[in-house]
Amino acid sequence: MNYLLIAIFAVIAYLLGSINSSILIGRLFGVKDIRKHGSGNAGATNTLRTIGKKAAILALVGDALKGVIAVLITRFVLGIFIKGDLLRIAEYIVSVAAVLGHNFPIFFQFKGGKGIVTTAAVGAMADPLMALVVIAIGVGTIIISKYVSLGSVCAMISYPILVIITGGDVPYIIFSTVLMLLAVIKHRANIKRLIKHEESKITSKKA
Protein backbone atom coordinates (compact mmCIF):
# COMPACT_ATOMS: atom_id res chain seq x y z
CA MET A 1 0.00 0.00 0.00
CA ASN A 2 2.79 2.40 0.90
CA TYR A 3 4.51 1.88 -2.45
CA LEU A 4 1.25 2.46 -4.30
CA LEU A 5 0.83 5.76 -2.46
CA ILE A 6 4.39 6.77 -3.35
CA ALA A 7 3.70 5.96 -7.00
CA ILE A 8 0.52 8.08 -6.93
CA PHE A 9 2.37 11.05 -5.45
CA ALA A 10 5.16 10.62 -7.99
CA VAL A 11 2.59 10.88 -10.79
CA ILE A 12 1.15 14.01 -9.17
CA ALA A 13 4.67 15.48 -8.97
CA TYR A 14 5.32 14.65 -12.61
CA LEU A 15 2.10 16.41 -13.63
CA LEU A 16 3.06 19.46 -11.53
CA GLY A 17 6.48 19.47 -13.16
CA SER A 18 4.83 19.30 -16.57
CA ILE A 19 3.29 22.74 -16.03
CA ASN A 20 6.00 24.61 -17.90
CA SER A 21 6.35 28.15 -16.57
CA SER A 22 8.36 29.50 -19.51
CA ILE A 23 5.83 28.36 -22.10
CA LEU A 24 2.84 29.69 -20.16
CA ILE A 25 4.46 32.98 -19.17
CA GLY A 26 5.77 33.40 -22.70
CA ARG A 27 2.19 33.26 -23.93
CA LEU A 28 1.20 35.94 -21.42
CA PHE A 29 3.94 38.14 -22.92
CA GLY A 30 2.76 37.48 -26.46
CA VAL A 31 5.17 34.69 -27.38
CA LYS A 32 3.08 31.75 -28.56
CA ASP A 33 5.79 29.15 -28.00
CA ILE A 34 9.12 30.04 -26.39
CA ARG A 35 10.54 26.81 -27.85
CA LYS A 36 10.44 28.35 -31.31
CA HIS A 37 12.70 31.23 -30.27
CA GLY A 38 16.31 31.58 -29.18
CA SER A 39 17.81 28.25 -28.14
CA GLY A 40 14.46 26.47 -28.39
CA ASN A 41 14.66 25.59 -24.71
CA ALA A 42 11.62 26.10 -22.48
CA GLY A 43 13.55 27.49 -19.54
CA ALA A 44 14.30 30.68 -17.64
CA THR A 45 17.54 31.44 -19.52
CA ASN A 46 15.91 31.35 -22.94
CA THR A 47 12.99 33.34 -21.52
CA LEU A 48 15.45 36.00 -20.37
CA ARG A 49 17.11 36.23 -23.77
CA THR A 50 13.88 36.07 -25.76
CA ILE A 51 11.44 38.13 -23.67
CA GLY A 52 13.27 39.87 -20.84
CA LYS A 53 13.99 39.98 -17.11
CA LYS A 54 10.42 40.19 -15.80
CA ALA A 55 9.29 37.14 -17.72
CA ALA A 56 12.46 35.26 -16.78
CA ILE A 57 11.97 35.98 -13.07
CA LEU A 58 8.37 34.77 -13.24
CA ALA A 59 9.47 31.62 -15.08
CA LEU A 60 12.22 31.01 -12.53
CA VAL A 61 9.81 31.37 -9.61
CA GLY A 62 7.29 29.08 -11.30
CA ASP A 63 9.91 26.42 -11.99
CA ALA A 64 11.06 26.50 -8.37
CA LEU A 65 7.56 26.51 -6.87
CA LYS A 66 6.38 23.39 -8.63
CA GLY A 67 9.29 21.43 -7.17
CA VAL A 68 8.72 22.86 -3.70
CA ILE A 69 4.98 22.21 -3.85
CA ALA A 70 5.49 18.61 -4.99
CA VAL A 71 7.79 17.92 -2.03
CA LEU A 72 5.56 19.74 0.49
CA ILE A 73 2.48 17.81 -0.61
CA THR A 74 4.42 14.60 -0.18
CA ARG A 75 5.87 15.62 3.17
CA PHE A 76 2.63 16.73 4.79
CA VAL A 77 0.01 14.57 3.06
CA LEU A 78 1.86 11.34 2.31
CA GLY A 79 3.61 11.90 5.63
CA ILE A 80 0.33 11.08 7.35
CA PHE A 81 0.66 7.49 6.15
CA ILE A 82 4.41 6.83 6.07
CA LYS A 83 7.26 8.02 8.25
CA GLY A 84 11.02 8.00 8.67
CA ASP A 85 13.41 6.86 5.98
CA LEU A 86 10.63 5.64 3.69
CA LEU A 87 9.11 9.13 3.64
CA ARG A 88 12.51 10.64 2.87
CA ILE A 89 12.99 8.21 0.00
CA ALA A 90 9.47 9.03 -1.19
CA GLU A 91 10.44 12.72 -1.25
CA TYR A 92 13.48 11.85 -3.36
CA ILE A 93 11.32 9.90 -5.82
CA VAL A 94 8.74 12.69 -6.01
CA SER A 95 11.51 15.26 -6.52
CA VAL A 96 12.94 13.34 -9.46
CA ALA A 97 9.42 12.97 -10.89
CA ALA A 98 8.91 16.75 -10.74
CA VAL A 99 12.19 17.33 -12.60
CA LEU A 100 11.22 14.72 -15.20
CA GLY A 101 7.93 16.54 -15.65
CA HIS A 102 9.77 19.79 -16.31
CA ASN A 103 12.20 18.14 -18.72
CA PHE A 104 9.61 16.02 -20.51
CA PRO A 105 6.19 17.65 -19.94
CA ILE A 106 3.19 15.59 -20.95
CA PHE A 107 1.21 18.79 -21.56
CA PHE A 108 3.75 20.13 -24.10
CA GLN A 109 4.68 17.18 -26.33
CA PHE A 110 7.37 16.06 -23.84
CA LYS A 111 9.62 18.94 -24.91
CA GLY A 112 10.46 21.03 -21.86
CA GLY A 113 13.37 22.75 -20.20
CA LYS A 114 16.59 21.47 -18.68
CA GLY A 115 15.36 21.31 -15.11
CA ILE A 116 18.09 23.22 -13.29
CA VAL A 117 15.83 25.58 -11.32
CA THR A 118 13.41 22.80 -10.39
CA THR A 119 16.40 20.62 -9.46
CA ALA A 120 17.79 23.38 -7.24
CA ALA A 121 14.41 23.73 -5.55
CA VAL A 122 13.96 20.04 -4.74
CA GLY A 123 17.62 19.84 -3.75
CA ALA A 124 17.06 22.67 -1.28
CA MET A 125 14.06 20.84 0.14
CA ALA A 126 16.23 17.76 0.68
CA ASP A 127 19.27 19.54 2.12
CA PRO A 128 19.27 23.38 2.23
CA LEU A 129 22.94 23.78 3.15
CA MET A 130 24.15 21.43 0.44
CA ALA A 131 21.92 23.19 -2.08
CA LEU A 132 23.46 26.55 -1.17
CA VAL A 133 26.96 25.20 -1.76
CA VAL A 134 26.00 23.65 -5.10
CA ILE A 135 24.18 26.80 -6.21
CA ALA A 136 27.20 28.89 -5.18
CA ILE A 137 29.43 26.71 -7.38
CA GLY A 138 27.05 27.18 -10.29
CA VAL A 139 26.66 30.93 -9.85
CA GLY A 140 30.40 31.40 -9.35
CA THR A 141 31.12 29.49 -12.56
CA ILE A 142 28.57 31.57 -14.47
CA ILE A 143 30.02 34.84 -13.18
CA ILE A 144 33.55 33.83 -14.16
CA SER A 145 32.80 32.15 -17.50
CA LYS A 146 29.56 33.93 -18.56
CA TYR A 147 28.23 30.52 -19.61
CA VAL A 148 24.97 29.51 -17.90
CA SER A 149 25.26 25.99 -19.27
CA LEU A 150 28.78 25.55 -17.89
CA GLY A 151 27.68 26.79 -14.48
CA SER A 152 24.71 24.44 -14.49
CA VAL A 153 26.78 21.41 -15.48
CA CYS A 154 29.59 22.17 -13.01
CA ALA A 155 27.10 22.63 -10.19
CA MET A 156 25.29 19.39 -10.95
CA ILE A 157 28.47 17.34 -11.32
CA SER A 158 29.65 18.67 -7.96
CA TYR A 159 26.39 17.64 -6.28
CA PRO A 160 26.89 13.87 -5.86
CA ILE A 161 30.61 14.38 -5.29
CA LEU A 162 29.90 16.68 -2.35
CA VAL A 163 27.24 14.32 -1.02
CA ILE A 164 29.77 11.47 -1.02
CA ILE A 165 32.52 13.61 0.52
CA THR A 166 30.23 14.78 3.33
CA GLY A 167 29.13 11.26 4.17
CA GLY A 168 25.68 11.16 2.60
CA ASP A 169 23.88 7.83 2.84
CA VAL A 170 23.09 5.58 -0.13
CA PRO A 171 19.59 6.98 -0.89
CA TYR A 172 20.95 10.55 -0.91
CA ILE A 173 23.89 9.56 -3.12
CA ILE A 174 21.52 7.87 -5.58
CA PHE A 175 19.17 10.87 -5.51
CA SER A 176 21.93 13.40 -6.20
CA THR A 177 23.46 11.18 -8.89
CA VAL A 178 20.15 10.75 -10.73
CA LEU A 179 19.56 14.53 -10.71
CA MET A 180 23.11 15.07 -11.97
CA LEU A 181 22.62 12.60 -14.82
CA LEU A 182 19.32 14.17 -15.85
CA ALA A 183 20.96 17.60 -15.97
CA VAL A 184 23.99 16.42 -17.94
CA ILE A 185 21.80 14.53 -20.44
CA LYS A 186 19.67 17.63 -21.03
CA HIS A 187 22.83 19.74 -21.48
CA ARG A 188 24.60 17.37 -23.86
CA ALA A 189 24.16 19.74 -26.83
CA ASN A 190 25.50 22.62 -24.72
CA ILE A 191 28.49 20.52 -23.69
CA LYS A 192 29.31 19.81 -27.33
CA ARG A 193 29.10 23.53 -28.14
CA LEU A 194 31.28 24.39 -25.16
CA ILE A 195 33.93 21.96 -26.38
CA LYS A 196 33.79 23.53 -29.84
CA HIS A 197 33.77 27.07 -28.37
CA GLU A 198 30.40 27.71 -30.02
CA GLU A 199 28.24 28.15 -26.93
CA SER A 200 26.59 31.55 -26.41
CA LYS A 201 27.31 33.51 -23.26
CA ILE A 202 24.70 34.95 -20.92
CA THR A 203 25.28 38.39 -22.44
CA SER A 204 24.30 37.12 -25.88
CA LYS A 205 20.84 37.88 -27.24
CA LYS A 206 20.47 34.36 -28.60
CA ALA A 207 20.98 31.14 -26.64
N, C-alpha and C positions, 0 to 999 in steps of 0.2 A: 504493500500500500504506500509506504513512504517513497519508494522509487517511482511509483506512478505519479504521486504528487510532485516530485521533483521534475519529472518529465513535463507535466502540465505547466509548471511555472517556467520551465525553460522555453516552452512554446510561446508563452505570454511574453517573455523577455525578447524572444526573436521578433515577434510582431511589433513590440515597442521599438526595437532597434531598426525595424524596417520603415519606420516613419522618418523619412530623410528630411532633415531640417533645411539643407541647402536647396533642395529641389522645391520644397514648399515655400520657403522664404524668397527664393528666386522668382517664383510666380507672383508673389506679392509685390515685388519690385519690377514687374513687367518682363521678366525673363522666363519664357515658357518652359525651357528645360536647360538648366545650368550645364548639363552634360554635353550640350552641343556648342559650348563656348570654352575658350581657354584650353585647359589641359583635358577637358572632358570628364574631369573627376567631380563627383558630387560631394564636395567637402568644403570646409571653411576657407582653406587657402585659395582654391579656385573661385570661391564666392568673393573673397577680398579682391582678387585681381580682376574679376569680371564685373562686379557690381559696386563694391566699395566697403568701407569699414563698418558702417552700420549694419548692413546685411550680414557681413562676416561675423560680427559679434553675436548677432541673433542666432546665426547658424551654429556657432561655437557653443553658445549656451544651450541650445536645443539638443545638440549632440551629446553634451555632458549630462543633461537632465534625464534623458531616456535611460542612460546607464545607471544613474543614481536611483531613479524611480524603480527600475527593475530589481535592483538589489534590496531596496527598502521594502518593497512589496514582499519579497522573499523572506527577508529578515523578520518582519513583523506579522505577516500572515501565515506563511509556511512555518515560521518559528513557533506557532501555536501547536503544531503537530510533531515537529522534530526538533531536537536540541543538539548541543555539543558539536562534535567534529562533523557529524553528518550534515548539520545545518550549514557549517562553514563550507563544506564541499559542495553543498547545494548552491550556495552563493557563488562559488567559483564557476559552476556549470552554467548558472543563469547569466553570469557576467560574460562568459564566452558566447552564449547564445545571443545576447544583446549586441555584441560586436559583430557577430556573424550576420545579424539582421541589418546592421548598418552597412556592412561590406556587400552583402548580397540580399537586398530588400525585395521581398515577395511582391510588394506593392508597386515596384518600379523596375520590372523585368530583370530583377536580380543584379542590376548594375548600380552600385552605390559608391560610397566613399572608401577611404582607406582605414578608417576606424581609429585613428590616433587619439582624437579627443574623447571618444567614448571609452577607449581603452584606458586613458588616463583617469577618467572618472571612476570606472569600476576598480581600477588599481588603487585609487585613493580610498575607496570604500573598504577594500581588503586590508590595506596597510598604508595609512596616511603619510607616515614618515618616509617610508620607502618610495612612495609615489612622488613626494617632494624632491627627493634625491634624483630620481629618474628624470623628472620634468626639468630639474635644474641642468642635468647633463644635456638634455635635448635643447633647451633654450640657449645654453651656453654655446653649443655647437652651431646653432642657427645664427647667433650674434657674430660669431667669429667667421663662419663660412658664407653666410647669407643664403644658405641652401636649407629650405624647410625639410626637404626629403632626407637630407643627410642627418639633420638633427633628429628627425623622427626615427630613422633607422638606428642611429647610434644609441639613442635613449632606449629603444626596445631591445637591442642586443645586450645592453648593460643590465637590463631588468633581471633575467634569470641568473646572470653571473653574480649580481649583488645579493640576490636571494640565497644562492648557494654559499657565498662568502660569509653572510651573516647568520648562517645556520638554519635557514628555512627548512621546514619539514617537507616530506615527499609531495603531498597534495599542493603545497604552495609552489614548489619547484615546477611541478607539472603545469600548474595554472599559468605561471609567468612564462614558461617555455612555449606553451600553446599560443598565448597572446603575442609573444615575440615572433613566432613562425607566421601567424596570420598577418602581422604588420609587414614582415619582410616579403612575403609572397605578394601582397598588394603593392609593394614598392619595387617589385623586380624591374619594371620598365625604367623607373627613376634611377635605380642602381646602375643599369646599363648605360643610361645617359650620363651619369656621374663619371663612370669609368672612361667614357668617350669625351668628357668635358663638354657635353652638349646640354646639360641640365640648366634650366632657367633659375635665376636667383630670386629671392623674395622681392627685390626691387623691380623686377621685370613686370611688364604689363601682362604678358602671357605666361602660362604655366609650362 
